[in-house]
Amino acid sequence: MIRWGGPYPEGYISPEYTYVFNHKDIDNVIFTGFVDEDEKEFKSFLATNETS
């Protein structure tokens, strides 16, 4: 099943209008866009310090 993610470039529009996703519900990512070293380091930090 193909689903559309949300309006580009925002997932957060306002407190009343927000697109969010559960990782378990994502089967395939077709395109991630631009990823730089800062983003890679931040994601690594989040994964290391995850509390849930």
Kinemage of the C-alpha trace (Angstrom):
@kinemage 1
@onewidth
@group {chain A} dominant
@subgroup {mainchain}
@vectorlist {calphas} color= white
{ca met a 1} P 0.000 0.000 0.000
{ca ile a 2} L 1.348 3.431 -0.919
{ca arg a 3} L 0.556 6.291 1.406
{ca trp a 4} L 1.424 9.911 1.064
{ca gly a 5} L 3.457 11.348 3.956
{ca gly a 6} L 2.315 14.927 4.253
{ca pro a 7} L 2.756 18.404 2.874
{ca tyr a 8} L 6.301 19.378 1.983
{ca pro a 9} L 8.327 20.594 3.832
{ca glu a 10} L 6.277 20.593 7.034
{ca gly a 11} L 4.936 17.774 9.160
{ca tyr a 12} L 4.135 20.242 11.942
{ca ile a 13} L 1.788 22.929 10.703
{ca ser a 14} L 0.206 24.118 13.963
{ca pro a 15} L -0.933 22.613 17.288
{ca glu a 16} L -4.270 21.784 15.647
{ca tyr a 17} L -2.835 20.445 12.373
{ca thr a 18} L 0.079 18.005 12.614
{ca tyr a 19} L 1.242 14.946 10.650
{ca val a 20} L 3.008 12.283 12.715
{ca phe a 21} L 4.022 8.685 12.022
{ca asn a 22} L 4.680 5.565 14.051
{ca his a 23} L 7.861 3.839 12.909
{ca lys a 24} L 6.083 0.459 12.997
{ca asp a 25} L 3.604 1.712 10.394
{ca ile a 26} L 6.277 2.681 7.840
{ca asp a 27} L 7.086 -0.180 5.463
{ca asn a 28} L 9.356 1.566 2.986
{ca val a 29} L 11.039 4.967 2.706
{ca ile a 30} L 11.460 5.893 -0.955
{ca phe a 31} L 13.354 9.152 -0.545
{ca thr a 32} L 14.829 10.783 2.565
{ca gly a 33} L 16.049 14.050 1.078
{ca phe a 34} L 19.267 15.811 2.028
{ca val a 35} L 21.124 14.393 5.043
{ca asp a 36} L 24.257 16.134 6.340
{ca glu a 37} L 26.742 15.182 9.070
{ca asp a 38} L 24.901 17.255 11.705
{ca glu a 39} L 21.707 15.299 11.123
{ca lys a 40} L 23.553 11.963 11.244
{ca glu a 41} L 25.184 12.942 14.557
{ca phe a 42} L 21.845 14.106 15.976
{ca lys a 43} L 20.096 10.860 15.004
{ca ser a 44} L 22.936 8.868 16.536
{ca phe a 45} L 22.626 10.915 19.735
{ca leu a 46} L 18.867 10.304 19.871
{ca ala a 47} L 19.275 6.559 19.311
{ca thr a 48} L 21.917 6.353 22.050
{ca asn a 49} L 19.870 8.370 24.542
{ca glu a 50} L 16.414 6.956 23.824
{ca thr a 51} L 14.436 6.510 27.035
{ca ser a 52} L 11.321 4.682 25.835
